[in-house]
Amino acid sequence: MDASTEKPHILVVDDDTRLRELLKSFLSRNDFRVSTAASASEARQRLSSLDFDLIVLDVMMPGETGLEFATELRRTDDVPILMLTAMVETKDRIAGLERGVDDYLGKPFEPRELLLRIQSVLRRGRPAGTAAASEAQRQVTFGPMQFDLELGELTVKGKRMALTDAEIALMRAFTGRIGEVLSRETLCKIIGASVNERAIDVQVTRLRRKIEPDPSFPRYLRTVRGQGYRLVDA
């Protein structure tokens, strides 16, 4: 097998030709395979024929914006998304997280920071030692659901649910400590990067939609007022 095919494959989506080519050159020098797209429609063409480990996505693009593209993509694909944006307001970041974006990086940025963010997203939520865990240790069951700690896969009544990278990190944290209250601060550290406590609430809400019979009245992922959240095997 060609060693280059084992490198993580990144899709850079940005309508700025100069930035697109600079990122391709920089990331290629740092041991990534890189494909590019100038628009959401071109990105879909790439995704229809290739598998990617992460998408670097610009927010402001003519026609379909990065947020609109991320929203549509999340209906069928859980590939991690790192969004580039000139919008730095908290509400804008939360809007992206609600659409399944895994991390943000504001423009202008240092290429080295982008590299570190990409590396963080790619390795996020992988607890040490899981590769050596037994099948019994890997599989955590609660209610009608089962979560594979190593693969990051959630099944509900035998049906696999698509999870974002951040949701996988949360599931690993909760299923690794069922019944234990995890503070928002702790969960921020687990997800990492620029995630804040408000963003944790958004991620928990999104996760509840996938695991709760009635997300308005959580049965499994419960809020502990003034402390945080805990997962219970109800």
C-alpha positions in Angstrom: 0.0 0.0 0.0 1.2 3.5 -0.8 2.2 5.1 2.5 0.6 8.4 1.4 -2.8 6.7 1.5 -2.4 6.2 5.2 -2.1 9.9 5.9 -5.3 11.7 7.2 -7.2 13.2 4.2 -8.5 16.7 4.6 -10.9 18.6 2.4 -10.4 22.4 2.4 -13.5 24.3 1.3 -13.0 28.0 0.7 -13.8 30.4 -2.2 -10.5 32.3 -1.7 -8.2 30.7 -4.3 -5.0 32.1 -2.7 -5.9 30.9 0.8 -7.1 27.5 -0.5 -3.8 26.9 -2.2 -1.7 28.1 0.7 -3.5 25.8 3.1 -3.1 22.9 0.7 0.6 23.5 0.5 1.0 24.0 4.2 -1.0 20.9 5.3 0.7 18.8 2.6 4.1 19.7 4.1 2.7 18.6 7.5 1.9 15.0 6.4 -1.7 15.3 5.3 -3.4 14.4 2.1 -5.3 17.5 0.9 -8.1 18.0 -1.6 -9.8 21.4 -2.2 -13.2 22.8 -3.2 -14.2 26.4 -4.0 -17.8 26.0 -3.1 -20.3 23.8 -1.3 -21.4 22.2 -4.5 -17.9 21.3 -5.4 -17.3 19.9 -1.9 -20.3 17.6 -2.4 -18.7 16.3 -5.6 -15.5 15.5 -3.7 -17.4 13.8 -0.9 -19.4 11.7 -3.3 -16.2 10.0 -4.5 -13.7 10.3 -1.7 -13.6 9.7 2.1 -12.2 12.4 4.3 -11.0 12.5 7.9 -11.8 16.2 8.4 -13.2 19.2 6.5 -11.8 22.7 6.9 -14.8 24.9 5.9 -15.1 28.6 5.4 -18.3 30.3 6.7 -18.7 33.1 4.3 -18.9 31.7 0.7 -21.1 33.0 -2.1 -24.3 31.1 -2.7 -24.6 28.3 -0.1 -22.7 29.4 3.1 -20.5 27.1 5.2 -23.2 27.0 7.9 -25.8 25.9 5.4 -23.5 23.3 4.0 -22.7 22.0 7.4 -26.3 21.7 8.3 -27.1 19.7 5.2 -24.0 17.5 5.6 -24.8 16.6 9.2 -28.0 14.8 8.0 -26.0 12.1 6.4 -22.3 12.4 7.4 -20.5 12.8 10.8 -17.1 13.8 9.3 -15.4 16.3 11.7 -15.7 19.9 10.6 -13.3 22.7 11.5 -14.8 26.0 10.5 -12.9 29.2 9.5 -14.7 32.4 10.3 -14.3 36.1 10.7 -17.4 36.0 13.0 -16.1 35.9 16.5 -19.3 36.5 18.5 -20.3 33.7 20.8 -23.8 33.5 19.3 -22.2 32.8 15.9 -20.0 30.0 17.3 -23.0 28.5 19.0 -25.0 28.6 15.7 -22.2 26.5 14.2 -22.1 24.1 17.1 -25.9 23.6 16.8 -25.2 22.6 13.2 -22.6 20.0 14.1 -19.4 21.9 13.7 -16.6 20.5 15.8 -14.3 23.5 16.2 -13.8 27.1 15.1 -10.8 29.2 14.1 -11.1 32.9 13.6 -9.7 34.7 10.6 -6.9 35.8 10.3 -5.1 32.9 11.9 -1.6 31.5 12.2 -1.1 28.3 10.1 0.5 26.6 13.1 -2.7 27.1 15.2 -4.7 25.6 12.4 -2.4 22.6 12.4 -2.8 22.2 16.2 -6.6 22.5 16.0 -6.7 19.9 13.2 -4.6 17.5 15.2 -6.7 18.1 18.3 -10.0 17.3 16.5 -8.5 14.2 14.9 -7.3 12.7 18.2 -10.1 14.1 20.4 -11.9 11.8 22.8 -9.6 8.8 22.3 -8.9 7.6 25.9 -5.5 6.0 26.5 -5.6 2.2 26.6 -8.8 1.6 24.7 -7.0 -0.3 22.0 -6.2 -3.0 24.6 -9.6 -3.1 26.1 -11.6 -6.3 25.9 -14.8 -6.5 24.0 -16.8 -6.4 27.3 -14.9 -3.3 28.5 -15.5 -1.6 25.1 -19.2 -2.1 25.0 -21.3 0.0 27.4 -25.0 -0.6 27.6 -27.6 1.7 29.0 -31.4 1.4 28.4 -31.9 0.2 24.8 -28.6 1.7 23.7 -25.0 0.4 23.3 -21.9 2.5 22.9 -18.5 1.2 21.7 -15.8 3.2 23.5 -13.1 2.2 21.1 -15.0 2.8 17.8 -17.1 5.6 19.1 -20.2 4.0 17.7 -23.7 4.4 19.2 -26.6 2.0 18.5 -30.1 2.6 19.6 -32.3 -0.5 19.5 -29.8 -2.0 17.0 -29.8 1.1 14.7 -26.5 2.9 14.4 -26.7 6.7 15.1 -24.5 9.2 13.4 -22.5 11.2 15.9 -20.2 14.2 15.5 -16.7 14.2 16.9 -17.7 16.3 19.9 -20.7 14.0 20.6 -18.4 10.9 20.5 -16.1 12.7 23.0 -19.1 13.3 25.3 -20.3 9.8 25.0 -16.9 8.4 25.9 -16.8 10.7 29.0 -20.4 9.8 30.1 -20.3 6.1 29.4 -16.9 5.8 31.1 -18.4 7.2 34.3 -22.1 6.2 34.3 -23.8 7.7 37.3 -21.1 10.2 38.0 -21.8 13.9 37.7 -19.5 15.6 35.2 -19.3 19.4 35.5 -19.5 21.7 32.4 -15.9 22.7 33.1 -14.8 19.0 33.0 -16.7 18.5 29.8 -15.1 21.6 28.2 -11.7 20.1 28.9 -12.7 16.8 27.4 -13.9 18.4 24.2 -11.1 20.9 24.2 -10.3 23.8 21.9 -12.5 26.9 22.2 -15.6 25.2 23.6 -17.2 27.0 26.5 -19.8 26.0 29.0 -22.7 27.4 26.9 -21.5 25.3 24.0 -21.5 22.2 26.3 -25.3 22.8 26.9 -25.8 23.0 23.1 -23.9 19.7 22.6 -25.8 18.0 25.4 -29.1 19.1 23.9 -28.1 17.7 20.5 -27.0 14.4 22.0 -30.3 14.1 23.9 -32.2 14.3 20.6 -30.4 11.1 19.6 -30.7 9.1 22.8 -33.8 10.3 24.6 -37.3 9.1 23.9 -38.4 12.6 24.9 -35.5 15.1 24.9 -37.7 17.6 26.8 -37.8 15.2 29.8 -34.4 13.4 29.8 -34.4 9.9 31.1 -30.8 8.9 30.6 -28.7 12.1 30.2 -29.8 14.1 33.2 -29.1 17.6 34.4 -27.9 18.0 38.0 -28.7 21.6 38.9 -25.7 23.7 39.7 -23.3 20.8 39.1 -23.4 19.5 35.5 -24.7 16.3 33.8 -24.7 12.6 34.5 -25.7 9.5 32.4 -27.8 6.9 34.2 -28.8 3.4 33.2 -32.5 4.1 33.8 
